[in-house]
Amino acid sequence: MAEQLRFRFQHAWLPQGWRRDVVVAVDASGDIVEIHPEDTTTDAVAVSGAAVPGMPNVHSHAFQRAMAGLAERRASSSDSFWTWRETMYELARNMTPEALNAVAAQLYVEMLKAGYTTVCEFHYVHNQADGQPFAERDIMSQALIDAATSTGIGMTLLPTLYLTSDFGSAPPTPRQRQFTTSSDEFLARLDRLRSSLKSSKQVGLGMAFHSLRAVPPNDLRAVVEGLAKRESGVIHIHVAEQEREVMASLQHFGQRPVEWLMANAPVDDRWCLVHATHVTAAEIDAMARSGAVVALCPTTEANLGDGMFPLGSYLNAGGAVAIGSDSHISISSREELRWIEYQARLVQRERNIYADPASGSVGSYLWRLACAGGAKAAGRRIGVLEVGHRADIVVLDLESPVLVGRRGDAILDTHIFSGQPDATRDVMVGGRWLVQDGKHFAEEAIAAGYCRTIAALTKG
């Protein structure tokens, strides 16, 4: 029998609910191979606290971690997502492979300490600042892979196709040329990355279309056809984030973005529709029937003034959702989930909107919802403490002041809805402890590299 690691968790949240003295056996590849609740006899490493499944972060633009707070000054009489983009473009212009690696590594350490154990990296900064490819064409993707490897976080890399600046095949602006590549080269990039990652259990590969305004219909169809001939993973796309985008789509296609996508692309349970903020009842039903996941990023959507997704209607239609930190104005799964519930409370002027039908717990319902949708969106066997899934486990400190005296569903209710310090103490990914006693094993060296990088980026 292959060597196993065995841990006995004081409390663990399993699919059937909370159990005590849960022994979890992990094989050498990082998968859970046995789970035994109420086991006080098996020899295993004792772990105090409450073990819950690690949270997937399904939407990340790692380089944007370096601009958090830099777009919080009003620059004109009308400030919006579209003006925010100019600050983002300027940051991207300064991103070298070395800088991207340092920023991503810092971000991934912060994610792990916040209980995110997997990240879907929506990656479109492919070229040099002048739009010319790097000599090593995949070096920016490799910078992200290396950041994941050095920090230990699970990753689904999403190389992103980006071709045009707007509907109607409008050519990219000078700043956007850093993001663009042809459809053929894009498919070739996927082939190269798939070959290099084929033996990795830590880093998986999917792909993304940036948006309908950045990918003309013929290119979208060509890539979808190319994917059908290859081993392909999950497919992500920004869609219907801004009302201006919806209006432009109506003018160009005669259809709203989600409406056009559902009618013209093979959207199924491999797809993740990011934001989908401005949708109709018919679009909600179509998305839910397709099996696609909607990625909600409440802190970024609020920061950008996007609007609010009609989650209640989507859940009633049977839709799946997940969360992401997107622009990383906040890196907290607790805050993303809290905002989902609080938005609904403000609109409906009631409390405890998204509650588990059986227990009434809002925290456990939201955590389970986001873990299940996140596993689909990442294309990984994660999001639940169950045999056959990755050993991605977050341990909450029940002796911390914020959680002392809490048991059962009150643990997650308090964890999410208390604004007090995060009680995340230990984080395991693939059977490996990456965070213990609140400290990542490499955080000091990574933070030092990040600080040097930011100092260089902001020099002068």
N, C-alpha and C positions, 0 to 999 in steps of 0.2 A: 504493500500500500504506500502511495506517495506520502511524503511528509505533510502533516497538517499543523496549523496553528489553531488553538482552541481558547476561546474567551468565554468567561461567565459574566454576563451583564446583570447587574443588580435588578434593573427594570429594563424591559425592551418592548417596543411597540411593534407587534407582529400584525399580519393581515387580520387575524381574529381578535385583536385587541391587545391590551397591556398584560404582560406576564412577568413574573418574578423569576430570578435565577435562571436566566436563559443562556444555555451554552450554545455558542455558534462556532462551528468548525469551518476553517477556510483552507482551501488547497493551495498548492504552490503557485497556481496561476492567478489567485486572488478571487476565486469564486466561492460562494457559500455552498458547502456540501452536506452539512448537517445542522439541524436546529433542534434543541431539546429544552423545552420550558420546564420549570420546576425541578431542575436538576442540581442537587446539592452534593452529589457524590462524585461526579466525573472530575478528574484532574484537569483543571483549566485555569488560565490566568484570570484572576478576579478583577472586574472593572466596576467601580461604583458609579452611581448616576443613572441616567435614563438614556437608553440607546434608541435613536430614531433613524429612519433612512436618510441618507444624504440628499440634499436638494439639488436638482439639475438647474443650471442657469442657461436658458436656451437661446439667449440673444445677447451677444457681446461684440462690441467694436473696441478691441483692447487699446488701440492707440489713443482713444478719446479719454482714457483715464487721466492723461496728462493735461487735459484742458478743463477739468472739473473746477468750476468757479470763475473761469476766465471770460465767460459770456454773460455775466450777471450785471452788466452795466448797459443802460439804455443808450443806444447809439443814434437813434433817429426817432421821428414822431411815430413810426410804425415798426415795432420790433416783433419778430416772429421766428418760426422755424427757418424761414428762407434767409433771414439775416443772420441767424445763428450759424447757418452753414458756412458763411464766409470765415468765421473764426475757426471752424473745423477744417476747412480747406487749407488755411494757413498752417495749422498744426500738422496736417498730413504732409505738406510740402517739406517739412523739416524731418520727416521720419526716415531715418536710415535703417538698415537691418539691425545694426547694433542698438539703436535707440528703441526700435520696436521691441526687441527682445527684452531690454531692461524694463520698459514700461509694462509689458505683458507679464513678466515674472512678478513684479510688484503687485500688479492687479490680481494675479492668480493666488498669491500668498494671502491677500486680503479676502478673496473669495473663500478660500479654504477656512480661514479663521472665522468667517461668518456662516459656515455650514454648507456652502456650495461645494459639491464634490465632483461635478462635471460641468464643463462649459462648452457651449456651441459657439464657435468663433466665426462670425460672419465677416469674412476677410476680403476686402476689395482694394487695399493699398498694395498693388502689385509692382508698380514701376518706379523709376526714378522721378524726381520732381519735374523734369522736363518732358516726362512721358515716355522716355526711352526705356526699353527693358534693361534689367540688370544683366550682366554677363552670365551670372547664374540665375536663370529665369525664375526659379522657385525660391530664391533666397529669403524673400519676405515671409512666405509660408513656412520655411524652415525655421525662421526666427521665432515664430509662434510655437511650432512643434518643440523646439528646444526649450522655450519657456515652460511649456507644460511638463516636459520631461524633467527639468531641473526642480520644479516645485512639487511634482507628483500628482497634480490634478488630472482627472480624466478629461478627455477632449474629443469632440466631434468637430473636425476642421471643415469649414464651409467656404472653399474658394468661391468667389462671387463674380458672376458675369455682369459687366457694366460697359455699355457701348455708347449711349447717347445721353444728351442732357435733358430731353423732354420728349413727349409724344411726337409722332411724325418724323422720327429718325433725325431730330435736330442734332447737329454735331456736338461733341463734347466741348465744353469750355476749356481754355488752357489749363485751368486748375484740375479739371476732371480727367485730363489725359493720363494722370498718374494712376488712374483706376482702370483704364480701358485695355481690352485685348480682343482679338477676333474670336469668333465662335470656335473656329478650328483650333487655334492655339489654346483656347480654354479647355477644350476636350483633351488636347494633348497634355495639358498641365494635370488634369485629373488622372490621366493614365500614368504619368510619372509619379505622382503622389501616391496613387493606389499601389503601385509596385513597391515603393519605398516603405509603405506603412503596412504591408500585407501581414507581417508577423507581429504587429503591435497589438496588445490588448488594452493599452492605455489610450492610444490616439486612434480614433476612427475617422473615416472620410465620408462626407456628404457633399452637397454643393448648394449654391444659392443663386437665384436671379436677384439682382439688386432691387428692381421694381419694374413695373410695366412702362414707366416713363424712360427707364434706362436700358430696356431690352426690347427692341422691336419684335412684332409678332413672328416674322420669318426666322429670326435668330432664336427665339424661344422654342419654336417648333423644331428647328434643326438640332438644338441641343437636347431636347426631349427625345427626339429620334435617336440621337447618338447615345444617350443614356440607356435606351432600350436594348442596345446591342452590347452593353457593358454591364459588369457587376456594379450596380449603383446603390447608393444609400438614400438618406433623407434629402429632401429638397425644401429649401426655405425661400421666402420672398417677402419683402416689405410690400404692403398693399393697403390702400385707402387710409393712410395715416393722416393726411391733411385734406381739408375741404377743397383747397385749390387743386389738388391732384384729382379729386373726384370730378370737379367741374371740367378740367382739361380732358379727362377720359371721356366724359359725356360728349364733349365737343368733337373729339377726334374719332372715337369708336361708336358713338351713339349708345354707349353702355357705361355703367359705372365700373370701377376697377374690378371688384370682386365678381360682379355679374359677368364681365368679359372673361375673366380668368376661369370661372367655373364652366363657361360655355366653350372655351377654346384650349384648355389644357387638361391633361389627365389627372386632375387633382384627386388624390386618395389619401389613405392613412399614412403615406410616406411624407406628405407635405406638411409644412408649418407656415401658416400665414401670420406674419408679424404685424402687430397692431390691429389691422382691420377695424379701425376706430369708427369710420363713417360707413355704416352698412344698413341696409333695409331689412325688413322682416323676411322677405323672400331670399335675400342673400344669407341671412342667418340660418334659415332652414337648409339651404343648399350646402353651406359649409359643414353643418352638423351631419347631414346625410353622407357627405364625402368621406368622413372619418378623419379629416385634417385636424391638426392642432392649431389653435390660435395662441400666439405668444403675446402675453400682456407684459408691459414694462411700465407700471404705473408711475414710478418716480420720474423717469425720463419723459413719459407722455405728459405729465403735469409740468415738468420743467420747460418743455417746448410749447406748451399750450395746445397740444394736439386735440384734446377732447377725451371722451370716456366711452369705452366699448360697452355695448348693452349686454353685459355678462349674464344677467338673470334670464333673459330671453334665450341666450345661447345654451345655457345649462338646461333649461326646460326642454330645448329641442334635442338634448343628448350630446351636445358638443363637448370636446376635450380642450382644456386650456393648460398653459404652462406659464412660467414667469422668467423674465430676463432683466438684467441690469443695464443693458443697452449702452448708453453713453457714460454710465458709471458716475453719475452725479451722486448716487448712493450705492453702496455695495452691501446690501442687507436683505436676505430673504424675508426676514421678519417684517421689514418695512414695506416691501413690495406686497406681501400678503395683507398686511394691515391696511394699506391704502385701498386694496381691492374692496375690502369690507367697508371701510369708512366712506369711500365714494358712494357706495350704495346707501349707506345710512343718511348721508347728506341729501341725496336725491329723494329717497322715500320717507325721510324723517321718521325712521323706525330704528330699532336696534337688532343685532344678531340676525342679519339677513341671510347669510350663507352658512346655515347651521346643518349639522348632520341630522338627517331625518329620524334616526333612531336615538341618538344620545343627546342631541341638541347642541353639541360642541361645535363652535365655529372654527377654533384653531385646528382641531384634528381633521375636520372636513377640508379646510383649505390646504393643509399640508399634504393630505392624501391626494387631493385633486391635482395639485401642482407637481407632485412626484410622478403620478401616473401619466399625465400629459407630457411632463418633461422627459420621461423615459422614451415615449414614442417619438418626440421631436428630436431627441439625440440619437435614436436608433441603437440604444444600448440596453442591456439587461440590468437595469438599475431601478431605484425608486421604491424598493420594498425589501424588507428583511425576510428572504425566502430562499429555499434551496434552489440552486441554478442561477441565481443572480449575483452580481458583483458585491463584494463585501465593502460597500461604501456606507459608512456608519458615522453618525454624529452623536456624541455623548454630551448630554446636558448635565450641568453640575447641580444636583438637588440640594447641596449644602450652601449654594450661593444665596445671598439675601433675597434675590428676586424670585427664587423657586423654592425656598425653604417651606416645608409643610405642604407642598403640592404633590398630588398623586393622580394617576390616571390621566384622563383627558384634560384635567386642570393644568397639567404640565405644559402642553402645547398651547392651550388658551392663554396662559400667563406668558409663555415665551414669546408669542406673537404680539399680544396686546398690551404688554407692559413696555413702557419706553425706557425702562431701567437698563443698566449694562447687560450686554449679551452674555447669557449663561453658557454659551458653547465652550466646552472645555477641551475635548479631545475629538479629533477627526481622523478617520481611517478611510483610505481609498485603495481598493483592490487588496485588502488585507494588510496594508502597511500604515502604521501610524505616522501621519504627517504633522499633525498638531497635537501636542500634549501639554496639559496645564495652560492652555491658551497661547502657546508659543509654537510657531512653525520652525521646523528644524533648521531652515536656512534663512530665516527672515532678516537677520542682521546684515549678512553679506548682500542679499538681494536689495534691501533698502538702501545700502550704501551705493550700490551700482545705479539704482534709480535716482538717487539724489544727485550723483555726478551727471547723469544724463539730463535731468531737468535743468541743472545749472548751465549746462552747455546749450540746451535749447533756448533758454531765456537770456543768455548772455547779451548784454548791450540793450 
